[in-house]
Amino acid sequence: MSLQLATDAGLERQLIKLLDRAWQEGFAVKGRYARDENAELVAMAASLQLITTRVSKDAYARSWQITAKGHRWLNEAKELA
């Protein structure tokens, strides 16, 4: 399945929801939300560097968190919505 953000408003809404969750509380890498319900969306967001598990140069967490780039994208998407 191919995901095309630019042409799919539903996908953009899902990504906004995912980034909001990452910003507000984060979500577990191995949790149901990331693995079962939103695996493709999490993969896309991570590939676009909108979310990360990296907390410092050599340390990684067990939860997804929003990146600065993700936060900028989220703010811009909310302004345009």
DRENLOSE-256635 format. One record per atom (N, C-alpha, C): atom name; x, y, z; residue number from 1; residue in three letters. Coordinates in steps of 0.2 Angstrom, whole numbers, padded with zeros to 4 digits. Atoms other than C-alpha are relative to their C-alpha. Layout:
% residues N
{gukol "CA", {X, Y, Z}, NUM, "ALA"}
...
This chain:
% residues 81
{gukol "N", {0004, -0006, 0000}, 1, "MET"}
{gukol "CA", {0000, 0000, 0000}, 1, "MET"}
{gukol "C", {0004, 0006, 0000}, 1, "MET"}
{gukol "N", {-0004, -0006, 0001}, 2, "SER"}
{gukol "CA", {0007, 0017, -0005}, 2, "SER"}
{gukol "C", {-0004, 0006, 0004}, 2, "SER"}
{gukol "N", {0003, -0005, -0003}, 3, "LEU"}
{gukol "CA", {0003, 0032, 0006}, 3, "LEU"}
{gukol "C", {0002, 0007, -0003}, 3, "LEU"}
{gukol "N", {-0001, -0006, 0004}, 4, "GLN"}
{gukol "CA", {0002, 0049, -0003}, 4, "GLN"}
{gukol "C", {-0003, 0006, 0004}, 4, "GLN"}
{gukol "N", {0002, -0005, -0005}, 5, "LEU"}
{gukol "CA", {0001, 0063, 0010}, 5, "LEU"}
{gukol "C", {-0003, 0006, -0004}, 5, "LEU"}
{gukol "N", {0002, -0006, 0004}, 6, "ALA"}
{gukol "CA", {-0001, 0077, -0003}, 6, "ALA"}
{gukol "C", {-0007, 0000, -0003}, 6, "ALA"}
{gukol "N", {0006, 0001, 0003}, 7, "THR"}
{gukol "CA", {-0016, 0070, -0011}, 7, "THR"}
{gukol "C", {-0006, -0003, 0004}, 7, "THR"}
{gukol "N", {0005, 0004, -0005}, 8, "ASP"}
{gukol "CA", {-0025, 0062, 0004}, 8, "ASP"}
{gukol "C", {-0001, 0004, 0006}, 8, "ASP"}
{gukol "N", {0002, -0004, -0006}, 9, "ALA"}
{gukol "CA", {-0034, 0074, 0016}, 9, "ALA"}
{gukol "C", {-0001, -0004, 0006}, 9, "ALA"}
{gukol "N", {0001, 0005, -0006}, 10, "GLY"}
{gukol "CA", {-0039, 0059, 0027}, 10, "GLY"}
{gukol "C", {0007, -0002, 0003}, 10, "GLY"}
{gukol "N", {-0006, 0002, -0002}, 11, "LEU"}
{gukol "CA", {-0021, 0054, 0028}, 11, "LEU"}
{gukol "C", {0004, 0006, 0004}, 11, "LEU"}
{gukol "N", {-0002, -0005, -0003}, 12, "GLU"}
{gukol "CA", {-0016, 0071, 0033}, 12, "GLU"}
{gukol "C", {-0003, 0001, 0007}, 12, "GLU"}
{gukol "N", {0004, 0000, -0006}, 13, "ARG"}
{gukol "CA", {-0029, 0071, 0047}, 13, "ARG"}
{gukol "C", {0003, -0005, 0005}, 13, "ARG"}
{gukol "N", {-0003, 0005, -0004}, 14, "GLN"}
{gukol "CA", {-0022, 0055, 0053}, 14, "GLN"}
{gukol "C", {0007, 0002, 0003}, 14, "GLN"}
{gukol "N", {-0007, -0002, -0002}, 15, "LEU"}
{gukol "CA", {-0004, 0062, 0054}, 15, "LEU"}
{gukol "C", {-0001, 0005, 0005}, 15, "LEU"}
{gukol "N", {0001, -0005, -0005}, 16, "ILE"}
{gukol "CA", {-0010, 0077, 0063}, 16, "ILE"}
{gukol "C", {-0002, -0003, 0007}, 16, "ILE"}
{gukol "N", {0002, 0003, -0006}, 17, "LYS"}
{gukol "CA", {-0018, 0066, 0076}, 17, "LYS"}
{gukol "C", {0006, -0004, 0003}, 17, "LYS"}
{gukol "N", {-0005, 0004, -0002}, 18, "LEU"}
{gukol "CA", {-0003, 0055, 0077}, 18, "LEU"}
{gukol "C", {0006, 0005, 0003}, 18, "LEU"}
{gukol "N", {-0005, -0005, -0002}, 19, "LEU"}
{gukol "CA", {0009, 0070, 0079}, 19, "LEU"}
{gukol "C", {-0003, 0004, 0007}, 19, "LEU"}
{gukol "N", {0003, -0003, -0006}, 20, "ASP"}
{gukol "CA", {-0003, 0078, 0092}, 20, "ASP"}
{gukol "C", {0001, -0005, 0006}, 20, "ASP"}
{gukol "N", {-0001, 0005, -0005}, 21, "ARG"}
{gukol "CA", {-0002, 0062, 0102}, 21, "ARG"}
{gukol "C", {0008, -0001, 0002}, 21, "ARG"}
{gukol "N", {-0007, 0000, -0002}, 22, "ALA"}
{gukol "CA", {0017, 0061, 0101}, 22, "ALA"}
{gukol "C", {0002, 0006, 0004}, 22, "ALA"}
{gukol "N", {-0002, -0006, -0004}, 23, "TRP"}
{gukol "CA", {0018, 0079, 0107}, 23, "TRP"}
{gukol "C", {-0003, 0000, 0007}, 23, "TRP"}
{gukol "N", {0003, -0001, -0006}, 24, "GLN"}
{gukol "CA", {0006, 0078, 0121}, 24, "GLN"}
{gukol "C", {0002, -0006, 0005}, 24, "GLN"}
{gukol "N", {-0002, 0005, -0004}, 25, "GLU"}
{gukol "CA", {0011, 0061, 0128}, 25, "GLU"}
{gukol "C", {0005, -0005, -0002}, 25, "GLU"}
{gukol "N", {-0004, 0005, 0003}, 26, "GLY"}
{gukol "CA", {0021, 0051, 0117}, 26, "GLY"}
{gukol "C", {-0004, -0007, -0001}, 26, "GLY"}
{gukol "N", {0003, 0006, 0000}, 27, "PHE"}
{gukol "CA", {0017, 0033, 0113}, 27, "PHE"}
{gukol "C", {0005, -0006, -0001}, 27, "PHE"}
{gukol "N", {-0005, 0005, -0001}, 28, "ALA"}
{gukol "CA", {0026, 0016, 0116}, 28, "ALA"}
{gukol "C", {0002, -0003, -0007}, 28, "ALA"}
{gukol "N", {-0002, 0003, 0007}, 29, "VAL"}
{gukol "CA", {0036, 0009, 0101}, 29, "VAL"}
{gukol "C", {-0003, -0007, -0001}, 29, "VAL"}
{gukol "N", {0003, 0006, 0001}, 30, "LYS"}
{gukol "CA", {0030, -0008, 0105}, 30, "LYS"}
{gukol "C", {-0008, -0001, 0002}, 30, "LYS"}
{gukol "N", {0007, 0000, -0002}, 31, "GLY"}
{gukol "CA", {0012, -0003, 0110}, 31, "GLY"}
{gukol "C", {-0004, -0001, -0006}, 31, "GLY"}
{gukol "N", {0005, 0001, 0005}, 32, "ARG"}
{gukol "CA", {-0004, -0007, 0100}, 32, "ARG"}
{gukol "C", {-0001, 0006, -0004}, 32, "ARG"}
{gukol "N", {0001, -0006, 0004}, 33, "TYR"}
{gukol "CA", {-0006, 0011, 0094}, 33, "TYR"}
{gukol "C", {0005, 0000, -0005}, 33, "TYR"}
{gukol "N", {-0005, -0001, 0005}, 34, "ALA"}
{gukol "CA", {0011, 0011, 0085}, 34, "ALA"}
{gukol "C", {0000, -0006, -0004}, 34, "ALA"}
{gukol "N", {-0001, 0006, 0003}, 35, "ARG"}
{gukol "CA", {0012, -0007, 0080}, 35, "ARG"}
{gukol "C", {-0006, -0003, -0004}, 35, "ARG"}
{gukol "N", {0006, 0003, 0003}, 36, "ASP"}
{gukol "CA", {-0006, -0013, 0076}, 36, "ASP"}
{gukol "C", {-0004, 0005, -0004}, 36, "ASP"}
{gukol "N", {0004, -0004, 0002}, 37, "GLU"}
{gukol "CA", {-0016, 0002, 0073}, 37, "GLU"}
{gukol "C", {0002, 0005, -0005}, 37, "GLU"}
{gukol "N", {-0003, -0006, 0005}, 38, "ASN"}
{gukol "CA", {-0004, 0015, 0064}, 38, "ASN"}
{gukol "C", {0007, -0002, -0002}, 38, "ASN"}
{gukol "N", {-0007, 0002, 0002}, 39, "ALA"}
{gukol "CA", {0011, 0005, 0059}, 39, "ALA"}
{gukol "C", {0003, 0004, -0006}, 39, "ALA"}
{gukol "N", {-0002, -0003, 0007}, 40, "GLU"}
{gukol "CA", {0012, 0012, 0041}, 40, "GLU"}
{gukol "C", {0001, 0008, 0001}, 40, "GLU"}
{gukol "N", {0000, -0007, -0002}, 41, "LEU"}
{gukol "CA", {0008, 0030, 0048}, 41, "LEU"}
{gukol "C", {0006, 0002, 0004}, 41, "LEU"}
{gukol "N", {-0006, 0000, -0004}, 42, "VAL"}
{gukol "CA", {0022, 0028, 0061}, 42, "VAL"}
{gukol "C", {0006, 0000, -0004}, 42, "VAL"}
{gukol "N", {-0006, 0001, 0005}, 43, "ALA"}
{gukol "CA", {0034, 0022, 0048}, 43, "ALA"}
{gukol "C", {0001, 0006, -0004}, 43, "ALA"}
{gukol "N", {0000, -0006, 0004}, 44, "MET"}
{gukol "CA", {0030, 0037, 0037}, 44, "MET"}
{gukol "C", {0003, 0006, 0004}, 44, "MET"}
{gukol "N", {-0001, -0006, -0004}, 45, "ALA"}
{gukol "CA", {0031, 0050, 0051}, 45, "ALA"}
{gukol "C", {0008, -0001, 0002}, 45, "ALA"}
{gukol "N", {-0007, 0001, -0002}, 46, "ALA"}
{gukol "CA", {0048, 0042, 0057}, 46, "ALA"}
{gukol "C", {0005, 0001, -0006}, 46, "ALA"}
{gukol "N", {-0004, -0001, 0006}, 47, "SER"}
{gukol "CA", {0055, 0042, 0039}, 47, "SER"}
{gukol "C", {0000, 0007, -0002}, 47, "SER"}
{gukol "N", {0000, -0007, 0001}, 48, "LEU"}
{gukol "CA", {0050, 0060, 0037}, 48, "LEU"}
{gukol "C", {0003, 0004, 0005}, 48, "LEU"}
{gukol "N", {-0003, -0003, -0006}, 49, "GLN"}
{gukol "CA", {0059, 0064, 0053}, 49, "GLN"}
{gukol "C", {-0005, 0004, 0004}, 49, "GLN"}
{gukol "N", {0005, -0004, -0004}, 50, "LEU"}
{gukol "CA", {0043, 0070, 0061}, 50, "LEU"}
{gukol "C", {-0001, -0003, 0007}, 50, "LEU"}
{gukol "N", {0000, 0003, -0007}, 51, "ILE"}
{gukol "CA", {0044, 0058, 0076}, 51, "ILE"}
{gukol "C", {0007, -0004, 0001}, 51, "ILE"}
{gukol "N", {-0006, 0003, -0001}, 52, "THR"}
{gukol "CA", {0059, 0050, 0084}, 52, "THR"}
{gukol "C", {0000, -0004, 0007}, 52, "THR"}
{gukol "N", {-0001, 0003, -0007}, 53, "THR"}
{gukol "CA", {0064, 0039, 0099}, 53, "THR"}
{gukol "C", {0007, 0002, 0003}, 53, "THR"}
{gukol "N", {-0007, -0003, -0002}, 54, "ARG"}
{gukol "CA", {0081, 0048, 0100}, 54, "ARG"}
{gukol "C", {-0001, 0005, 0005}, 54, "ARG"}
{gukol "N", {0001, -0005, -0005}, 55, "VAL"}
{gukol "CA", {0082, 0058, 0116}, 55, "VAL"}
{gukol "C", {0007, 0004, 0001}, 55, "VAL"}
{gukol "N", {-0007, -0004, 0000}, 56, "SER"}
{gukol "CA", {0101, 0063, 0115}, 56, "SER"}
{gukol "C", {0004, -0004, -0005}, 56, "SER"}
{gukol "N", {-0004, 0003, 0005}, 57, "LYS"}
{gukol "CA", {0116, 0059, 0105}, 57, "LYS"}
{gukol "C", {0001, -0008, -0001}, 57, "LYS"}
{gukol "N", {-0001, 0007, -0001}, 58, "ASP"}
{gukol "CA", {0118, 0041, 0111}, 58, "ASP"}
{gukol "C", {-0005, -0004, 0004}, 58, "ASP"}
{gukol "N", {0005, 0003, -0004}, 59, "ALA"}
{gukol "CA", {0102, 0038, 0120}, 59, "ALA"}
{gukol "C", {-0007, 0000, -0004}, 59, "ALA"}
{gukol "N", {0007, 0001, 0004}, 60, "TYR"}
{gukol "CA", {0085, 0031, 0113}, 60, "TYR"}
{gukol "C", {-0005, -0002, 0005}, 60, "TYR"}
{gukol "N", {0006, 0001, -0004}, 61, "ALA"}
{gukol "CA", {0068, 0030, 0122}, 61, "ALA"}
{gukol "C", {-0004, -0006, -0003}, 61, "ALA"}
{gukol "N", {0005, 0006, 0002}, 62, "ARG"}
{gukol "CA", {0055, 0016, 0121}, 62, "ARG"}
{gukol "C", {-0007, 0003, -0002}, 62, "ARG"}
{gukol "N", {0006, -0003, 0002}, 63, "SER"}
{gukol "CA", {0042, 0029, 0116}, 63, "SER"}
{gukol "C", {0002, 0005, -0006}, 63, "SER"}
{gukol "N", {-0001, -0005, 0006}, 64, "TRP"}
{gukol "CA", {0040, 0040, 0100}, 64, "TRP"}
{gukol "C", {-0002, 0007, 0003}, 64, "TRP"}
{gukol "N", {0001, -0007, -0002}, 65, "GLN"}
{gukol "CA", {0041, 0058, 0103}, 65, "GLN"}
{gukol "C", {0000, 0005, -0007}, 65, "GLN"}
{gukol "N", {0000, -0005, 0006}, 66, "ILE"}
{gukol "CA", {0038, 0073, 0091}, 66, "ILE"}
{gukol "C", {0007, 0003, -0001}, 66, "ILE"}
{gukol "N", {-0007, -0004, 0001}, 67, "THR"}
{gukol "CA", {0054, 0081, 0083}, 67, "THR"}
{gukol "C", {-0002, 0008, -0001}, 67, "THR"}
{gukol "N", {0001, -0007, 0001}, 68, "ALA"}
{gukol "CA", {0056, 0100, 0081}, 68, "ALA"}
{gukol "C", {-0003, 0001, -0007}, 68, "ALA"}
{gukol "N", {0002, 0000, 0007}, 69, "LYS"}
{gukol "CA", {0053, 0097, 0062}, 69, "LYS"}
{gukol "C", {-0008, -0002, 0000}, 69, "LYS"}
{gukol "N", {0007, 0003, -0001}, 70, "GLY"}
{gukol "CA", {0037, 0087, 0067}, 70, "GLY"}
{gukol "C", {-0005, 0006, 0003}, 70, "GLY"}
{gukol "N", {0004, -0005, -0003}, 71, "HIS"}
{gukol "CA", {0031, 0101, 0078}, 71, "HIS"}
{gukol "C", {-0001, 0006, -0005}, 71, "HIS"}
{gukol "N", {0001, -0005, 0005}, 72, "ARG"}
{gukol "CA", {0033, 0114, 0064}, 72, "ARG"}
{gukol "C", {-0005, -0002, -0005}, 72, "ARG"}
{gukol "N", {0005, 0003, 0005}, 73, "TRP"}
{gukol "CA", {0024, 0103, 0052}, 73, "TRP"}
{gukol "C", {-0007, 0000, 0003}, 73, "TRP"}
{gukol "N", {0006, 0000, -0004}, 74, "LEU"}
{gukol "CA", {0010, 0101, 0065}, 74, "LEU"}
{gukol "C", {-0003, 0006, 0000}, 74, "LEU"}
{gukol "N", {0003, -0007, -0001}, 75, "ASN"}
{gukol "CA", {0008, 0119, 0068}, 75, "ASN"}
{gukol "C", {-0002, 0003, -0007}, 75, "ASN"}
{gukol "N", {0002, -0002, 0007}, 76, "GLU"}
{gukol "CA", {0008, 0123, 0049}, 76, "GLU"}
{gukol "C", {-0006, -0003, -0002}, 76, "GLU"}
{gukol "N", {0006, 0004, 0002}, 77, "ALA"}
{gukol "CA", {-0005, 0109, 0046}, 77, "ALA"}
{gukol "C", {-0006, 0003, 0003}, 77, "ALA"}
{gukol "N", {0005, -0003, -0004}, 78, "LYS"}
{gukol "CA", {-0016, 0116, 0060}, 78, "LYS"}
{gukol "C", {-0002, 0007, -0003}, 78, "LYS"}
{gukol "N", {0001, -0006, 0002}, 79, "GLU"}
{gukol "CA", {-0015, 0133, 0053}, 79, "GLU"}
{gukol "C", {-0004, 0000, -0007}, 79, "GLU"}
{gukol "N", {0003, 0000, 0006}, 80, "LEU"}
{gukol "CA", {-0020, 0128, 0036}, 80, "LEU"}
{gukol "C", {-0007, -0004, 0000}, 80, "LEU"}
{gukol "N", {0006, 0004, -0001}, 81, "ALA"}
{gukol "CA", {-0034, 0117, 0042}, 81, "ALA"}
{gukol "C", {-0006, 0004, 0001}, 81, "ALA"}
